[in-house]
Amino acid sequence: MTNPDRQTKAQRQNAAREKARIMREEAKRKARRNKFLLQGGIGLAIVAVIAIAVVVIVNVARPASNAGPKNMISDGFVLTSTTQYVATPAIPNGGKPTPTKQADDGKAHITVYQDLQCPYCQQFEEANDAQISKWLDAGTATLEIKPISFLDRSSGTNRYASRAANALACVANYDPSDFFAVNKSLYDNQPQENTGGATDAQILSWLKKGGASSSQITDCVHSEKFKGWVKAATDRTTPPGTKIPNSNYTVPSQGFSTPTIIVNKQVYTAPTTGQGLADTAAFASFIEKTVPGWSATGGSTSSPTPSPAG
């Protein structure tokens, strides 16, 4: 008798061939699946690389924001007293400044272009601060302070001139009533040239001495929020041939220098002997000669105009 469950040799060979076929098909399917996954992974990786490259290219191509601070639409901050100022919107990113309109009102309209690392600017500010403060609070003068920056080289890699100008812009934007006092504080603590500048912590402490202290100002100083504007304002002012607003002055071929001081369109030239920029009597005399009817002791004989908002 034969066992009905026992396969014949032919059946076993057929079964083996079928099993081998099934294994070959499975291997092919697995190979196709792996190839698909590999190609898909490579495709995704390529897409990711392209996306990253696009982001990098866009960020490199996109110019840094040069939007300015509020209250400095002219690239300058206009004071009508030591605590009052002319409120203005900010220069938008990509925008241009609007020159300050100076009325023919018998006042001395003083404009000072300064670099906060400049020792000559410090000399002028420290000598004339008291009398300019008196004229401002008496309503016989206005003061427009225009910070620029080209003395970064004097603080190594610290870039103090630019960072200090940015800090002053932060105050203009967030605490404008303390602008005059902060400007004085920065000059009172001006680092000597070629000594490494100052840290953010030091700058913030000097702002605080001038009365300006807030989380917004701290963030603004740390992030250097107005870095692009500082550069743009400098580039707008310093090239030879530039016509300076509200003045009869064109930047000479040898370049711009600080401080540049303008009163009612006339450029002030300090004495070359004696106290120079620290000669307060010479500066007061220049204003008296420039502004008809104006007196350093009594101010203008004209009727004062209403103070701007601030």
C-alpha positions as a Markdown table, in Angstrom:
| # | Residue | x | y | z |
|---|---|---|---|---|
| 1 | Met | 0.0 | 0.0 | 0.0 |
| 2 | Thr | 1.1 | 3.6 | -0.6 |
| 3 | Asn | 0.7 | 6.5 | 1.8 |
| 4 | Pro | -1.8 | 8.9 | 0.2 |
| 5 | Asp | -0.2 | 11.9 | 2.1 |
| 6 | Arg | 3.3 | 11.1 | 0.8 |
| 7 | Gln | 4.4 | 13.4 | -2.1 |
| 8 | Thr | 6.0 | 11.9 | -5.2 |
| 9 | Lys | 9.3 | 13.0 | -6.3 |
| 10 | Ala | 7.7 | 15.1 | -9.1 |
| 11 | Gln | 5.4 | 16.8 | -6.6 |
| 12 | Arg | 8.3 | 17.6 | -4.3 |
| 13 | Gln | 10.3 | 19.2 | -7.2 |
| 14 | Asn | 7.3 | 21.2 | -8.2 |
| 15 | Ala | 6.8 | 22.4 | -4.7 |
| 16 | Ala | 10.4 | 23.4 | -4.4 |
| 17 | Arg | 10.3 | 25.2 | -7.7 |
| 18 | Glu | 7.1 | 27.1 | -6.6 |
| 19 | Lys | 8.7 | 28.0 | -3.3 |
| 20 | Ala | 11.8 | 29.3 | -5.1 |
| 21 | Arg | 9.6 | 31.3 | -7.4 |
| 22 | Ile | 7.7 | 32.9 | -4.5 |
| 23 | Met | 11.1 | 33.8 | -2.8 |
| 24 | Arg | 12.3 | 35.3 | -6.0 |
| 25 | Glu | 9.2 | 37.4 | -6.4 |
| 26 | Glu | 9.4 | 38.5 | -2.8 |
| 27 | Ala | 13.0 | 39.5 | -3.2 |
| 28 | Lys | 12.1 | 41.5 | -6.3 |
| 29 | Arg | 9.3 | 43.3 | -4.4 |
| 30 | Lys | 11.6 | 44.1 | -1.6 |
| 31 | Ala | 14.3 | 45.4 | -4.0 |
| 32 | Arg | 11.7 | 47.6 | -5.7 |
| 33 | Arg | 10.5 | 48.9 | -2.3 |
| 34 | Asn | 14.0 | 49.7 | -1.1 |
| 35 | Lys | 14.8 | 51.4 | -4.4 |
| 36 | Phe | 11.6 | 53.5 | -4.1 |
| 37 | Leu | 12.4 | 54.4 | -0.5 |
| 38 | Leu | 16.0 | 55.3 | -1.4 |
| 39 | Gln | 15.0 | 57.4 | -4.3 |
| 40 | Gly | 12.3 | 59.1 | -2.2 |
| 41 | Gly | 14.7 | 59.8 | 0.6 |
| 42 | Ile | 17.2 | 61.3 | -1.8 |
| 43 | Gly | 14.5 | 63.4 | -3.3 |
| 44 | Leu | 13.4 | 64.7 | 0.1 |
| 45 | Ala | 17.0 | 65.4 | 1.0 |
| 46 | Ile | 17.5 | 67.3 | -2.3 |
| 47 | Val | 14.3 | 69.3 | -1.7 |
| 48 | Ala | 15.5 | 70.1 | 1.9 |
| 49 | Val | 18.9 | 71.2 | 0.6 |
| 50 | Ile | 17.3 | 73.4 | -2.0 |
| 51 | Ala | 15.0 | 74.9 | 0.5 |
| 52 | Ile | 17.9 | 75.7 | 2.9 |
| 53 | Ala | 19.9 | 77.2 | 0.0 |
| 54 | Val | 16.9 | 79.4 | -1.0 |
| 55 | Val | 16.5 | 80.6 | 2.6 |
| 56 | Val | 20.2 | 81.4 | 2.8 |
| 57 | Ile | 20.3 | 83.2 | -0.6 |
| 58 | Val | 17.2 | 85.2 | 0.2 |
| 59 | Asn | 18.6 | 86.2 | 3.6 |
| 60 | Val | 21.9 | 87.2 | 2.1 |
| 61 | Ala | 20.3 | 89.1 | -0.8 |
| 62 | Arg | 17.8 | 90.8 | 1.5 |
| 63 | Pro | 19.4 | 94.1 | 2.7 |
| 64 | Ala | 19.5 | 94.7 | 6.5 |
| 65 | Ser | 16.7 | 97.0 | 7.8 |
| 66 | Asn | 17.7 | 100.6 | 7.8 |
| 67 | Ala | 14.5 | 101.8 | 9.4 |
| 68 | Gly | 15.2 | 104.6 | 11.9 |
| 69 | Pro | 14.0 | 105.4 | 15.4 |
| 70 | Lys | 10.9 | 107.4 | 16.1 |
| 71 | Asn | 11.5 | 111.1 | 16.5 |
| 72 | Met | 14.5 | 111.2 | 14.1 |
| 73 | Ile | 12.9 | 111.5 | 10.7 |
| 74 | Ser | 15.5 | 114.0 | 9.7 |
| 75 | Asp | 18.3 | 111.6 | 10.8 |
| 76 | Gly | 18.5 | 114.0 | 13.8 |
| 77 | Phe | 16.8 | 114.5 | 17.1 |
| 78 | Val | 15.3 | 118.1 | 17.5 |
| 79 | Leu | 15.2 | 119.5 | 21.0 |
| 80 | Thr | 13.2 | 122.6 | 21.9 |
| 81 | Ser | 14.2 | 122.4 | 25.6 |
| 82 | Thr | 16.4 | 120.0 | 27.5 |
| 83 | Thr | 13.4 | 117.7 | 28.0 |
| 84 | Gln | 11.1 | 118.6 | 25.1 |
| 85 | Tyr | 11.5 | 117.5 | 21.5 |
| 86 | Val | 9.8 | 117.4 | 18.1 |
| 87 | Ala | 7.9 | 114.2 | 17.8 |
| 88 | Thr | 8.1 | 112.5 | 14.4 |
| 89 | Pro | 7.5 | 109.1 | 12.8 |
| 90 | Ala | 10.4 | 106.9 | 12.0 |
| 91 | Ile | 12.1 | 106.7 | 8.7 |
| 92 | Pro | 10.7 | 103.4 | 7.2 |
| 93 | Asn | 13.0 | 100.7 | 5.9 |
| 94 | Gly | 14.3 | 101.8 | 2.5 |
| 95 | Gly | 13.1 | 105.3 | 3.1 |
| 96 | Lys | 14.8 | 108.7 | 3.1 |
| 97 | Pro | 15.1 | 111.4 | 5.8 |
| 98 | Thr | 13.0 | 114.5 | 5.7 |
| 99 | Pro | 15.0 | 117.6 | 6.5 |
| 100 | Thr | 13.9 | 119.7 | 9.5 |
| 101 | Lys | 12.0 | 122.9 | 8.7 |
| 102 | Gln | 13.7 | 125.7 | 10.5 |
| 103 | Ala | 11.6 | 128.8 | 10.8 |
| 104 | Asp | 12.9 | 132.3 | 10.5 |
| 105 | Asp | 11.8 | 133.1 | 14.0 |
| 106 | Gly | 14.7 | 134.9 | 15.6 |
| 107 | Lys | 15.9 | 131.7 | 17.4 |
| 108 | Ala | 19.3 | 130.1 | 17.1 |
| 109 | His | 18.7 | 126.8 | 15.3 |
| 110 | Ile | 21.8 | 124.8 | 16.2 |
| 111 | Thr | 22.6 | 121.5 | 14.4 |
| 112 | Val | 25.5 | 119.3 | 15.6 |
| 113 | Tyr | 26.8 | 116.4 | 13.6 |
| 114 | Gln | 28.6 | 114.1 | 16.1 |
| 115 | Asp | 30.4 | 110.8 | 16.5 |
| 116 | Leu | 30.2 | 109.7 | 20.1 |
| 117 | Gln | 33.8 | 108.3 | 19.9 |
| 118 | Cys | 35.1 | 111.7 | 18.7 |
| 119 | Pro | 37.2 | 113.5 | 21.3 |
| 120 | Tyr | 36.6 | 116.9 | 19.6 |
| 121 | Cys | 32.9 | 116.4 | 19.8 |
| 122 | Gln | 33.3 | 115.7 | 23.5 |
| 123 | Gln | 35.3 | 118.9 | 23.9 |
| 124 | Phe | 32.6 | 121.0 | 22.3 |
| 125 | Glu | 29.8 | 119.3 | 24.1 |
| 126 | Glu | 31.4 | 119.5 | 27.6 |
| 127 | Ala | 32.3 | 123.1 | 27.2 |
| 128 | Asn | 29.0 | 124.3 | 25.6 |
| 129 | Asp | 26.5 | 122.0 | 27.4 |
| 130 | Ala | 25.6 | 124.5 | 30.1 |
| 131 | Gln | 25.0 | 127.5 | 27.9 |
| 132 | Ile | 23.1 | 125.5 | 25.2 |
| 133 | Ser | 20.9 | 124.1 | 28.0 |
| 134 | Lys | 20.2 | 127.7 | 29.2 |
| 135 | Trp | 19.3 | 128.8 | 25.7 |
| 136 | Leu | 17.1 | 125.8 | 25.1 |
| 137 | Asp | 15.1 | 126.2 | 28.3 |
| 138 | Ala | 14.8 | 129.9 | 27.7 |
| 139 | Gly | 13.1 | 129.1 | 24.4 |
| 140 | Thr | 15.7 | 131.1 | 22.4 |
| 141 | Ala | 17.3 | 128.1 | 20.6 |
| 142 | Thr | 16.7 | 124.7 | 19.3 |
| 143 | Leu | 19.2 | 121.9 | 19.1 |
| 144 | Glu | 19.3 | 119.1 | 16.5 |
| 145 | Ile | 21.7 | 116.3 | 17.3 |
| 146 | Lys | 22.7 | 114.1 | 14.4 |
| 147 | Pro | 24.7 | 111.0 | 15.4 |
| 148 | Ile | 26.9 | 109.4 | 12.7 |
| 149 | Ser | 29.6 | 106.8 | 13.0 |
| 150 | Phe | 33.0 | 106.6 | 11.2 |
| 151 | Leu | 35.3 | 106.2 | 14.2 |
| 152 | Asp | 34.7 | 102.5 | 14.8 |
| 153 | Arg | 38.4 | 101.9 | 13.9 |
| 154 | Ser | 39.3 | 103.8 | 17.1 |
| 155 | Ser | 37.9 | 101.0 | 19.3 |
| 156 | Gly | 39.3 | 97.9 | 17.6 |
| 157 | Thr | 36.7 | 95.3 | 16.9 |
| 158 | Asn | 34.4 | 96.8 | 19.6 |
| 159 | Arg | 32.7 | 99.2 | 17.1 |
| 160 | Tyr | 31.9 | 101.6 | 19.9 |
| 161 | Ala | 31.0 | 104.5 | 17.7 |
| 162 | Ser | 28.3 | 102.6 | 15.9 |
| 163 | Arg | 27.0 | 100.9 | 19.1 |
| 164 | Ala | 26.8 | 104.2 | 21.0 |
| 165 | Ala | 24.9 | 105.8 | 18.1 |
| 166 | Asn | 22.5 | 102.9 | 18.1 |
| 167 | Ala | 22.1 | 103.3 | 21.9 |
| 168 | Leu | 21.2 | 106.9 | 21.5 |
| 169 | Ala | 18.7 | 106.0 | 18.8 |
| 170 | Cys | 17.2 | 103.5 | 21.2 |
| 171 | Val | 16.6 | 106.3 | 23.7 |
| 172 | Ala | 15.1 | 108.5 | 20.9 |
| 173 | Asn | 12.7 | 105.7 | 20.1 |
| 174 | Tyr | 11.7 | 104.6 | 23.6 |
| 175 | Asp | 12.6 | 107.4 | 26.1 |
| 176 | Pro | 12.9 | 110.6 | 24.1 |
| 177 | Ser | 12.5 | 113.0 | 27.0 |
| 178 | Asp | 15.9 | 111.9 | 28.4 |
| 179 | Phe | 17.7 | 112.2 | 25.1 |
| 180 | Phe | 19.6 | 115.4 | 26.0 |
| 181 | Ala | 20.7 | 114.0 | 29.4 |
| 182 | Val | 21.7 | 110.6 | 27.9 |
| 183 | Asn | 23.8 | 112.3 | 25.2 |
| 184 | Lys | 25.6 | 114.2 | 27.9 |
| 185 | Ser | 26.1 | 111.0 | 29.9 |
| 186 | Leu | 27.7 | 109.2 | 26.9 |
| 187 | Tyr | 30.1 | 112.1 | 26.5 |
| 188 | Asp | 30.9 | 112.2 | 30.2 |
| 189 | Asn | 31.9 | 108.5 | 29.9 |
| 190 | Gln | 33.4 | 108.5 | 26.4 |
| 191 | Pro | 36.1 | 105.8 | 26.1 |
| 192 | Gln | 39.5 | 107.1 | 25.1 |
| 193 | Glu | 40.4 | 106.3 | 21.5 |
| 194 | Asn | 42.2 | 103.0 | 20.8 |
| 195 | Thr | 41.3 | 101.6 | 24.3 |
| 196 | Gly | 38.8 | 99.0 | 23.3 |
| 197 | Gly | 35.5 | 100.9 | 23.5 |
| 198 | Ala | 32.9 | 99.8 | 26.0 |
| 199 | Thr | 30.6 | 96.8 | 26.7 |
| 200 | Asp | 26.8 | 96.8 | 26.4 |
| 201 | Ala | 26.6 | 96.7 | 30.2 |
| 202 | Gln | 28.7 | 99.9 | 30.4 |
| 203 | Ile | 26.7 | 101.7 | 27.7 |
| 204 | Leu | 23.4 | 100.7 | 29.5 |
| 205 | Ser | 24.7 | 102.0 | 32.8 |
| 206 | Trp | 25.5 | 105.4 | 31.1 |
| 207 | Leu | 22.1 | 105.5 | 29.6 |
| 208 | Lys | 20.7 | 104.9 | 33.1 |
| 209 | Lys | 22.7 | 107.7 | 34.5 |
| 210 | Gly | 21.0 | 109.9 | 32.0 |
| 211 | Gly | 17.6 | 108.7 | 33.2 |
| 212 | Ala | 16.8 | 106.1 | 30.4 |
| 213 | Ser | 16.3 | 102.5 | 31.6 |
| 214 | Ser | 13.8 | 100.0 | 30.4 |
| 215 | Ser | 13.6 | 96.4 | 29.1 |
| 216 | Gln | 12.9 | 97.8 | 25.6 |
| 217 | Ile | 16.1 | 99.9 | 25.7 |
| 218 | Thr | 18.1 | 97.0 | 27.0 |
| 219 | Asp | 16.8 | 94.7 | 24.2 |
| 220 | Cys | 17.4 | 97.5 | 21.7 |
| 221 | Val | 21.1 | 97.9 | 22.8 |
| 222 | His | 21.8 | 94.2 | 22.9 |
| 223 | Ser | 20.2 | 93.5 | 19.5 |
| 224 | Glu | 21.7 | 96.7 | 18.0 |
| 225 | Lys | 18.2 | 97.3 | 16.5 |
| 226 | Phe | 19.2 | 100.5 | 14.6 |
| 227 | Lys | 22.5 | 99.3 | 13.3 |
| 228 | Gly | 21.3 | 99.5 | 9.7 |
| 229 | Trp | 20.0 | 103.1 | 10.3 |
| 230 | Val | 23.3 | 104.2 | 11.8 |
| 231 | Lys | 25.2 | 103.0 | 8.7 |
| 232 | Ala | 22.6 | 104.5 | 6.4 |
| 233 | Ala | 22.6 | 107.9 | 8.2 |
| 234 | Thr | 26.4 | 107.9 | 8.1 |
| 235 | Asp | 26.5 | 107.0 | 4.4 |
| 236 | Arg | 24.0 | 109.8 | 3.6 |
| 237 | Thr | 26.1 | 112.4 | 5.3 |
| 238 | Thr | 29.8 | 111.8 | 4.9 |
| 239 | Pro | 30.7 | 111.3 | 1.1 |
| 240 | Pro | 32.5 | 114.3 | -0.5 |
| 241 | Gly | 30.1 | 116.5 | -2.5 |
| 242 | Thr | 27.1 | 115.8 | -0.2 |
| 243 | Lys | 25.0 | 118.9 | 0.3 |
| 244 | Ile | 24.2 | 119.2 | 4.0 |
| 245 | Pro | 20.5 | 120.1 | 4.7 |
| 246 | Asn | 19.7 | 123.5 | 6.3 |
| 247 | Ser | 23.2 | 124.8 | 5.5 |
| 248 | Asn | 25.4 | 126.4 | 2.9 |
| 249 | Tyr | 27.9 | 123.6 | 3.4 |
| 250 | Thr | 29.0 | 120.9 | 1.0 |
| 251 | Val | 31.2 | 118.1 | 2.2 |
| 252 | Pro | 34.7 | 118.8 | 0.8 |
| 253 | Ser | 36.9 | 116.4 | -1.1 |
| 254 | Gln | 38.9 | 115.5 | 2.0 |
| 255 | Gly | 35.7 | 114.2 | 3.6 |
| 256 | Phe | 33.4 | 115.0 | 6.5 |
| 257 | Ser | 34.6 | 115.7 | 10.0 |
| 258 | Thr | 33.0 | 115.9 | 13.4 |
| 259 | Pro | 31.9 | 117.9 | 15.1 |
| 260 | Thr | 30.2 | 119.9 | 12.3 |
| 261 | Ile | 28.2 | 122.6 | 13.8 |
| 262 | Ile | 25.7 | 124.7 | 11.9 |
| 263 | Val | 23.6 | 127.7 | 13.1 |
| 264 | Asn | 20.9 | 129.0 | 10.9 |
| 265 | Lys | 22.6 | 127.6 | 7.8 |
| 266 | Gln | 26.0 | 129.0 | 8.7 |
| 267 | Val | 28.9 | 126.6 | 9.6 |
| 268 | Tyr | 30.7 | 127.4 | 12.8 |
| 269 | Thr | 34.5 | 127.5 | 12.6 |
| 270 | Ala | 36.1 | 127.3 | 16.0 |
| 271 | Pro | 39.1 | 129.5 | 16.8 |
| 272 | Thr | 42.4 | 127.9 | 15.8 |
| 273 | Thr | 44.1 | 129.4 | 18.9 |
| 274 | Gly | 43.3 | 129.4 | 22.5 |
| 275 | Gln | 40.5 | 127.1 | 23.7 |
| 276 | Gly | 39.3 | 126.1 | 20.2 |
| 277 | Leu | 36.1 | 124.1 | 20.3 |
| 278 | Ala | 35.9 | 124.7 | 24.1 |
| 279 | Asp | 35.7 | 128.5 | 23.7 |
| 280 | Thr | 32.2 | 129.1 | 24.8 |
| 281 | Ala | 32.4 | 132.9 | 24.3 |
| 282 | Ala | 33.5 | 132.4 | 20.7 |
| 283 | Phe | 30.5 | 130.1 | 20.0 |
| 284 | Ala | 28.1 | 132.5 | 21.6 |
| 285 | Ser | 29.6 | 135.4 | 19.6 |
| 286 | Phe | 29.2 | 133.5 | 16.4 |
| 287 | Ile | 25.5 | 133.0 | 17.1 |
| 288 | Glu | 25.0 | 136.7 | 17.9 |
| 289 | Lys | 26.6 | 137.6 | 14.6 |
| 290 | Thr | 24.6 | 135.0 | 12.7 |
| 291 | Val | 21.1 | 135.5 | 14.1 |
| 292 | Pro | 19.9 | 139.1 | 13.9 |
| 293 | Gly | 18.6 | 140.4 | 17.3 |
| 294 | Trp | 19.8 | 137.4 | 19.2 |
| 295 | Ser | 21.7 | 137.8 | 22.5 |
| 296 | Ala | 23.6 | 135.1 | 24.4 |
| 297 | Thr | 22.4 | 136.6 | 27.7 |
| 298 | Gly | 18.9 | 137.7 | 26.7 |
| 299 | Gly | 18.1 | 135.5 | 23.7 |
| 300 | Ser | 16.1 | 136.7 | 20.8 |
| 301 | Thr | 14.0 | 139.8 | 20.8 |
| 302 | Ser | 11.4 | 138.0 | 18.6 |
| 303 | Ser | 8.2 | 136.6 | 20.0 |
| 304 | Pro | 8.6 | 132.9 | 20.8 |
| 305 | Thr | 6.7 | 130.4 | 18.8 |
| 306 | Pro | 4.7 | 127.5 | 20.4 |
| 307 | Ser | 6.8 | 124.5 | 21.4 |
| 308 | Pro | 6.3 | 121.3 | 19.3 |
| 309 | Ala | 4.9 | 118.2 | 20.9 |
| 310 | Gly | 7.2 | 116.3 | 23.2 |
